[in-house]
Amino acid sequence: MRVLLDIAMVLAVSAGAFFFLAGTVGLLRFPDSLTRLHALTKADNLGLGLVVLGLLPQADGYLAALKLVAVWLLAQLAGATVSQMIARTMRRGGQRA
Amino acid sequence: MSVALALDAGLALLVLCVAVWTIGAGPTFAAVVGFVAFGLLLALVWVRLAAVDVALTEAAIGSGVTGAVLIAAAARLRLTEAPSAAERPSATLRLAAVVLCVLVFAGLAGLVLYPANPAPTLAPAAAVHLPELDVGNAVTAVLLAYRSVDTLLEKVVLLLALVGVWSLAPDRFWGGAPGILRPARTDGALVLLGRLLPPIGIVVGVYILWVGAIAPGGAFQAGAILAAMWLLVMIAGLRDPPEIGHRWVRLLLVAGPAVFLAVGLAGFALPGGFLSYPAGHAKPLIIAIEAVLTLSIAVILGLLVAGPPERERRR
């Protein structure tokens, strides 16, 4: 059981790291701000989610696991809000970058 | 061990790169973004050095509140940024900067290459008296018992900084409300965040304050979190910044330092010395001082970011 959980952890955290990598590549390679934003937020939410999922079985009790999930949800909330604001500013013809 | 070492080396390299990028960044706003990223990475470095108290403070104050102050400053400077970019410091000034940098570098290199052996430390002395104070966190003991006069003066300096910001107000706006930086139009996503996050943030802030007695945390970090929640509500447009002439604003600003000072003066009468706590009552007194300080720090930091008053006082 322990070994299975460890394997699941390695798989999930690696998948999370892959999404972070993919998001970073998208950030560097995509042509304009909106697509870069898309790459970044998708990768962040999914990547962090998978890392948290992988770390859940290792957490020190239910409370620590709950904190990990809370970190993920808060990061999603902040990321979604900020990317909405950046995208809206750009659609209104703000700074081009 | 080697994996940890590689991670630490990578982190140190990243911090250096972000620092160089921040200095080299052209627009002020980009430099501020670099500075915030630098602060967050530095907080990770403090975590790696097992100084979680410092890491929390760095993330909350060094990166968060200072970053917000700098962003507000960058927005105000935008009009004058282009003309000032052409100006160059004089040769003497640049030479002085080079000399200072070389001196700092030489000092640091000397410390790293020839460290004192054994390294000087006051940690055992700080740990010995923890049971008498009944405080589990040595950092809190240092800040509010051993060196409490420093902490008291630090809060007074914060108040002075706020007076400095307020002194930039034109006479006719004196006592009015600060004109906080806001998006040009009300943003639905920001309003949602401004409604969802503060309840969570307030709980986290109170927790950080309470846990500060036994674990990393304390008044400054808690105050910064509460200030951030207040600023979020103001920036989202859900509440207006208060008029700085209001009596409750002034009361909240001085409450923390005043209570601290009162406890300090009471020390003369009871145990016999400024800022000394009566035996057995140290912990409740420290927690009480920290609780009031947290409120004052939150209001001071919030108003520091909000800036000088820009509206006339309503009569």
Chai-1 contact restraints between the chains, C-beta under 6 A:
chainA,res_idxA,chainB,res_idxB,connection_type,confidence,min_distance_angstrom,max_distance_angstrom,comment,restraint_id
A,T81,B,A189,contact,1.0,0.0,6.0,A-B,restraint_1
A,T81,B,L193,contact,1.0,0.0,6.0,A-B,restraint_2
A,Q84,B,A189,contact,1.0,0.0,6.0,A-B,restraint_3
A,M85,B,D187,contact,1.0,0.0,6.0,A-B,restraint_4
